Amino acid sequence: MVCVYANASVKAGCEDAFLKAAETLIRHSRGEAGNISYHLCKDPSEALKYVFMESWADEEALEKHMNMPHFIEAGKNLEPLLNGGLDIHKLDAVL
């Protein structure tokens, strides 16, 4: 299993647009083959900090996800709403 988390710092005044774009991305991604889970979490201590948390069956499923039209479109839609883009981390599940 491959896990991904991506930290997002949303620009002030852009939270509603960010949540709308994230909801579309997550809805489509959850339906993909190989997706185990896909969530957006909010940092309770920082109002505009979010974390995308995803789990994929394997590297192949993640690669397919990153080439899906909805993923590419989401990147274009999210980029102008963020301070500095996404800080993405990929991990291999151990246990």
Backbone as JSON, one array per atom type, in Angstrom:
{
  "sequence": "MVCVYANASVKAGCEDAFLKAAETLIRHSRGEAGNISYHLCKDPSEALKYVFMESWADEEALEKHMNMPHFIEAGKNLEPLLNGGLDIHKLDAVL",
  "N": [[0.85, -1.17, 0.0], [0.46, 2.24, -0.75], [0.83, 5.39, 0.69], [-0.21, 8.76, 0.78], [0.3, 12.09, 1.76], [-0.66, 15.44, 1.64], [0.1, 18.64, 2.35], [-1.72, 21.65, 2.6], [-1.85, 25.11, 2.34], [-4.18, 27.42, 2.47], [-5.09, 30.36, 0.73], [-6.2, 33.4, 2.25], [-9.63, 34.12, 2.11], [-10.15, 32.35, 0.09], [-11.15, 29.94, 0.83], [-13.74, 28.73, 0.44], [-13.81, 28.22, -2.35], [-11.61, 26.54, -2.52], [-12.49, 24.32, -0.98], [-14.63, 23.46, -2.56], [-13.33, 22.69, -4.97], [-11.67, 20.69, -3.91], [-13.58, 18.86, -2.99], [-14.7, 17.9, -5.37], [-12.43, 16.68, -6.54], [-11.9, 14.66, -4.6], [-14.28, 13.15, -4.6], [-14.28, 12.03, -7.22], [-11.82, 10.67, -7.12], [-12.14, 8.74, -5.12], [-13.63, 6.85, -6.43], [-11.89, 5.56, -8.09], [-10.09, 2.72, -9.39], [-8.13, 0.88, -7.18], [-8.0, 2.81, -5.21], [-7.93, 3.21, -1.77], [-8.51, 4.88, 0.37], [-9.44, 8.35, 0.74], [-9.15, 11.44, 1.96], [-9.87, 14.72, 3.24], [-8.47, 16.69, 5.64], [-8.68, 19.05, 8.32], [-6.59, 21.31, 9.97], [-6.97, 21.88, 13.31], [-5.76, 23.88, 14.76], [-4.86, 25.83, 13.05], [-6.43, 27.94, 10.98], [-6.51, 27.98, 8.09], [-5.18, 25.75, 7.18], [-4.86, 22.64, 5.66], [-4.95, 19.07, 5.09], [-4.55, 16.67, 2.66], [-5.22, 13.27, 2.71], [-4.36, 10.16, 1.56], [-4.74, 6.75, 0.48], [-3.44, 4.14, -1.45], [-3.67, 1.14, -3.38], [-1.32, 0.27, -4.62], [1.76, 1.33, -6.22], [1.26, 1.53, -8.96], [-1.51, 2.09, -9.1], [-1.52, 4.61, -7.89], [0.02, 6.06, -9.75], [-1.66, 5.94, -12.01], [-3.8, 7.41, -11.01], [-2.63, 9.96, -10.78], [-2.52, 10.71, -13.39], [-5.07, 10.99, -14.26], [-7.8, 12.75, -15.78], [-9.45, 14.3, -14.01], [-7.76, 14.67, -11.83], [-5.64, 16.18, -12.89], [-7.05, 18.45, -13.69], [-7.96, 19.32, -11.18], [-5.54, 20.07, -10.0], [-4.92, 22.35, -11.51], [-7.06, 23.97, -10.76], [-6.74, 24.2, -7.99], [-4.21, 25.33, -7.53], [-4.05, 28.3, -7.79], [-5.31, 28.97, -5.44], [-3.8, 28.47, -3.27], [-1.15, 29.06, -0.89], [1.93, 28.85, -1.97], [1.63, 26.29, -3.12], [1.05, 22.68, -3.0], [2.44, 20.67, -0.43], [3.77, 17.75, -0.84], [3.92, 14.38, 0.23], [5.04, 11.08, -0.05], [4.56, 7.8, 1.11], [5.52, 4.48, 1.97], [3.48, 1.92, 3.11], [4.05, 0.14, 6.1], [3.2, -1.55, 8.24]],
  "CA": [[0.0, 0.0, 0.0], [1.16, 3.52, -0.82], [0.09, 6.46, 1.35], [0.2, 10.1, 0.38], [-0.33, 13.22, 2.43], [-0.29, 16.7, 1.0], [-0.26, 19.8, 3.16], [-2.2, 22.78, 1.82], [-2.07, 26.37, 3.03], [-5.14, 28.12, 1.62], [-5.07, 31.82, 0.81], [-7.35, 34.02, 2.91], [-10.71, 34.45, 1.19], [-10.26, 31.32, -0.96], [-11.5, 28.67, 1.45], [-14.9, 28.11, -0.18], [-13.4, 27.72, -3.66], [-10.72, 25.4, -2.25], [-13.3, 23.17, -0.55], [-15.4, 22.99, -3.71], [-12.4, 21.97, -5.85], [-11.23, 19.49, -3.19], [-14.69, 17.91, -2.94], [-14.77, 17.28, -6.7], [-11.27, 15.78, -6.65], [-12.06, 13.52, -3.7], [-15.41, 12.33, -5.08], [-13.82, 11.25, -8.37], [-10.69, 9.82, -6.74], [-12.63, 7.61, -4.33], [-14.18, 5.87, -7.34], [-10.84, 4.97, -8.92], [-9.55, 1.41, -9.05], [-6.91, 0.95, -6.37], [-8.09, 3.77, -4.11], [-8.36, 2.63, -0.51], [-9.15, 5.99, 1.1], [-9.06, 9.69, 0.28], [-9.8, 12.35, 2.89], [-9.33, 16.05, 3.48], [-8.53, 16.99, 7.07], [-8.38, 20.44, 8.64], [-5.8, 21.52, 11.18], [-7.79, 22.67, 14.23], [-5.02, 24.99, 15.36], [-4.56, 26.83, 12.02], [-7.68, 28.03, 10.23], [-6.42, 27.78, 6.64], [-4.28, 24.62, 6.91], [-5.55, 21.39, 5.36], [-4.1, 17.95, 4.68], [-5.14, 15.58, 1.91], [-4.66, 11.99, 3.14], [-4.79, 9.16, 0.58], [-4.11, 5.43, 0.48], [-3.59, 3.46, -2.74], [-3.3, -0.27, -3.32], [0.07, 0.11, -5.03], [2.34, 2.44, -6.97], [0.58, 1.61, -10.25], [-2.78, 2.79, -8.88], [-1.21, 6.02, -7.65], [0.45, 6.64, -11.03], [-2.87, 6.12, -12.83], [-4.53, 8.52, -10.4], [-1.98, 11.24, -11.08], [-2.71, 10.99, -14.81], [-6.5, 11.09, -14.54], [-8.21, 14.12, -16.12], [-9.94, 15.05, -12.85], [-6.61, 15.03, -10.99], [-4.94, 17.26, -13.58], [-7.93, 19.63, -13.59], [-7.94, 19.78, -9.78], [-4.28, 20.78, -9.79], [-5.06, 23.69, -12.11], [-8.03, 24.73, -9.98], [-6.26, 24.43, -6.62], [-2.96, 26.09, -7.49], [-4.17, 29.72, -7.46], [-5.97, 29.14, -4.14], [-2.87, 28.05, -2.23], [0.12, 29.75, -0.63], [3.09, 28.01, -2.2], [1.34, 24.97, -3.66], [0.93, 21.55, -2.08], [3.65, 20.03, 0.09], [3.34, 16.37, -1.01], [4.79, 13.33, 0.78], [4.61, 9.72, -0.38], [5.09, 6.85, 2.07], [5.17, 3.07, 1.81], [2.93, 1.35, 4.33], [4.93, -0.88, 6.67], [2.36, -2.48, 9.01]],
  "C": [[0.9, 1.24, 0.0], [0.26, 4.58, -0.19], [0.67, 7.8, 0.91], [-0.46, 11.09, 1.33], [0.23, 14.48, 1.82], [-0.82, 17.84, 1.84], [-0.64, 20.96, 2.24], [-2.41, 23.98, 2.73], [-2.93, 27.23, 2.11], [-5.03, 29.63, 1.84], [-6.34, 32.32, 1.49], [-8.38, 34.41, 1.84], [-10.96, 33.41, 0.12], [-10.77, 29.99, -0.43], [-12.7, 27.99, 0.78], [-14.56, 27.5, -1.53], [-12.49, 26.5, -3.5], [-11.54, 24.16, -1.89], [-14.13, 22.6, -1.69], [-14.52, 22.18, -4.66], [-11.94, 20.67, -5.2], [-12.34, 18.44, -3.17], [-14.83, 17.19, -4.28], [-13.64, 16.28, -6.89], [-11.48, 14.51, -5.83], [-13.17, 12.59, -4.18], [-14.97, 11.44, -6.25], [-12.73, 10.25, -7.97], [-11.14, 8.6, -5.95], [-13.2, 6.5, -5.21], [-13.15, 5.17, -8.21], [-10.44, 3.58, -8.43], [-8.27, 1.6, -8.26], [-6.95, 1.97, -5.26], [-8.64, 3.07, -2.88], [-9.07, 3.68, 0.34], [-8.62, 7.31, 0.57], [-9.84, 10.67, 1.15], [-9.12, 13.72, 2.86], [-9.54, 16.35, 4.95], [-8.13, 18.45, 7.27], [-7.61, 20.5, 9.95], [-6.61, 22.39, 12.14], [-7.07, 23.88, 14.83], [-4.66, 26.09, 14.35], [-5.69, 26.85, 11.01], [-7.58, 27.67, 8.75], [-5.44, 26.67, 6.26], [-5.09, 23.34, 6.77], [-4.52, 20.33, 4.99], [-4.96, 16.96, 3.9], [-4.45, 14.31, 2.38], [-5.24, 10.9, 2.25], [-4.06, 7.84, 0.82], [-4.46, 4.76, -0.84], [-3.08, 2.04, -2.62], [-1.83, -0.49, -3.65], [0.51, 1.33, -5.84], [1.64, 2.63, -8.31], [-0.75, 2.37, -10.14], [-2.56, 4.28, -8.65], [-0.8, 6.71, -8.94], [-0.75, 6.89, -11.94], [-3.68, 7.3, -12.32], [-3.94, 9.87, -10.82], [-2.08, 11.63, -12.55], [-4.18, 11.09, -15.22], [-6.88, 12.54, -14.84], [-8.7, 14.92, -14.92], [-8.81, 15.46, -11.91], [-5.86, 16.22, -11.59], [-5.76, 18.56, -13.48], [-7.92, 20.2, -12.17], [-6.66, 20.55, -9.48], [-4.34, 22.19, -10.33], [-6.0, 24.57, -11.29], [-7.53, 25.09, -8.59], [-5.07, 25.38, -6.55], [-3.13, 27.57, -7.14], [-4.79, 30.01, -6.09], [-5.03, 28.91, -2.97], [-1.68, 28.99, -2.1], [1.23, 28.75, -0.86], [2.81, 26.62, -2.71], [1.23, 23.91, -2.58], [2.3, 21.03, -1.68], [3.34, 18.53, 0.18], [4.4, 15.39, -0.5], [4.22, 11.97, 0.45], [5.32, 8.76, 0.56], [4.68, 5.44, 1.67], [4.64, 2.56, 3.15], [3.82, 0.21, 4.82], [4.11, -1.94, 7.4], [0.91, -2.21, 8.77]]
}
